[in-house]
Amino acid sequence: MKGYIVTGASKGLGLALTRRLLAAGHRVIGISRTAADAGDRADGAAAPRKAEHYTYDLKRVDGIEALIATIVGSLEKEPLDALTLINNAGMLEPIMPLEQADSLTLTEQMNVNLLAPMLLMSAFIRATKDWSASTARTIVNISSGAGKKPYSGWSGYCATKAGLDMLTRCVGLEQGDGLQAVKVVSIAPGVVDTGMQELIRGTESDRFPEVERFVGLKQTGGLYTPDEAAERIINVVEGGRFAQGDVLDIRHLPQA
């Protein structure tokens, strides 16, 4: 039995990850603002387990340590071969030049995209530090190509994703490769057809000059479905196809 903690589990890529992991027979704990019915697979067949859900808004960072302590405590009585935290939740807004963005939305974006994953990682490592080395522990940060390529109108999103990649590298160095090390990897899933993409395509060009590129990707079938992206991410994680602290892009990896 493997356990997974997935943030942003109620929709998009997080929901697809949750459904695939449940279908494989794993125990899945979702963290999101709202619950979703993740008990069925994408093909409509019933999954063997139901996802457990914790309602929490990652814009609020003050309760993260207590949340992880509660979740890890609930898992201690069930022997697990592995436990993986997937920091998937993300916030694209505000989409506009930086000087037009309000401070509250920028702060919320920083919390969701970078500070919350940082606190989740710290709490996860601390809460599981006394676990047996026989239980492999892994942290997967869902990043973005925007962490490497600048986009006009996405200054906050690009900066936080770049920060998430560097956070992955730093924690990878800290953990090292010993028996008790928590493995850490950052994975950019490519351009995935989620609600975030709908938001992008509906943005005015004066706020996001490259909007037509993303409209074109939709029109030409250049987007991954959430299920395709989830499958490729899970193949990387469960196949151990990464080194400690790696920053990967799904588009540049061979399919398993």
C-alpha positions, -999 to 999 in steps of 0.1 A, spaced: 0 0 0 13 35 -10 -1 67 4 -4 100 -15 -13 135 -2 -24 157 -31 -31 194 -29 -56 210 -53 -72 176 -56 -107 187 -65 -102 197 -101 -79 197 -131 -46 179 -129 -50 172 -91 -83 154 -97 -68 134 -125 -39 124 -103 -63 115 -75 -84 93 -97 -55 75 -112 -39 68 -79 -71 55 -64 -76 32 -94 -42 18 -87 -53 9 -52 -34 35 -33 -46 55 -3 -51 91 -13 -57 122 9 -68 153 -10 -64 189 2 -84 216 -15 -109 243 -9 -138 221 -20 -143 184 -22 -148 165 -54 -161 130 -62 -128 114 -71 -141 79 -64 -146 70 -101 -119 65 -127 -118 87 -158 -132 58 -178 -163 56 -155 -153 24 -137 -155 24 -99 -122 28 -81 -114 3 -53 -111 31 -27 -124 66 -21 -102 96 -16 -101 111 19 -105 149 19 -94 178 40 -110 211 33 -83 238 34 -76 270 15 -38 273 9 -41 311 6 -41 308 44 -8 294 55 -11 296 93 -27 262 98 -5 241 74 17 226 100 -12 214 121 -29 201 90 0 179 80 5 167 116 -32 155 115 -28 138 82 4 121 90 -10 110 124 -39 94 106 -15 74 84 8 61 112 -15 31 120 -16 19 84 17 3 72 27 20 40 55 11 16 57 47 5 42 81 13 43 109 -13 33 146 -10 23 161 -43 22 199 -42 -1 205 -72 -23 234 -61 -15 266 -81 -28 301 -87 -23 319 -120 -40 352 -111 -33 381 -114 -28 381 -152 -17 416 -159 14 438 -157 28 439 -122 21 475 -115 -16 469 -122 -19 440 -97 -33 445 -63 -13 436 -32 -39 411 -18 -40 390 -49 -2 390 -53 1 379 -17 -24 351 -22 -6 340 -53 27 339 -34 11 319 -6 -5 293 -28 23 288 -53 54 290 -31 49 296 6 24 269 11 45 243 -7 75 254 13 56 250 46 40 217 35 75 203 26 89 214 59 60 200 80 60 168 60 97 161 65 94 170 102 63 149 108 77 118 92 113 121 104 110 91 128 93 68 103 111 36 93 134 38 64 114 10 49 87 36 40 100 56 11 91 93 14 88 116 -16 78 152 -23 67 161 -59 63 198 -67 42 205 -98 60 233 -115 56 250 -149 76 259 -180 68 295 -168 94 289 -141 121 291 -168 105 313 -195 93 348 -187 58 359 -198 45 394 -199 15 395 -175 26 365 -155 54 381 -134 40 366 -101 33 332 -116 67 329 -133 86 341 -102 68 317 -78 73 287 -102 110 296 -105 111 298 -67 95 263 -64 121 248 -87 150 264 -67 133 252 -35 133 217 -48 170 219 -56 179 233 -22 158 207 -2 173 179 -24 207 190 -13 197 192 23 182 157 23 210 140 4 209 104 -5 209 86 29 185 59 39 163 84 58 163 110 30 131 124 16 133 123 -22 123 156 -38 115 164 -75 99 192 -94 79 183 -125 65 206 -151 35 189 -167 35 207 -200 4 227 -211 -26 209 -197 -62 216 -207 -76 227 -174 -97 256 -160 -64 275 -158 -61 273 -196 -97 285 -200 -88 315 -179 -57 322 -200 -77 320 -233 -102 345 -220 -77 371 -210 -74 403 -230 -42 408 -250 -33 440 -233 -30 421 -200 -14 390 -216 2 396 -250 7 359 -258 -29 349 -254 -32 339 -291 -5 313 -287 -26 295 -261 -57 299 -281 -38 282 -310 -27 253 -288 -63 246 -279 -74 248 -316 -46 225 -329 -48 199 -302 -15 209 -286 -26 205 -250 -23 175 -228 -55 162 -212 -53 162 -174 -54 124 -175 -24 122 -200 -4 145 -178 -13 126 -146 -2 93 -162 31 107 -172 38 123 -138 29 90 -120 52 71 -143 81 93 -134 74 91 -97 65 54 -93 92 44 -118 119 64 -98 129 81 -130 145 111 -113 175 120 -92 174 138 -59 165 175 -64 157 171 -101 138 198 -120 121 180 -149 97 189 -178 74 161 -190 77 173 -225 114 165 -225 112 130 -211 108 98 -230 75 80 -224 78 49 -202 
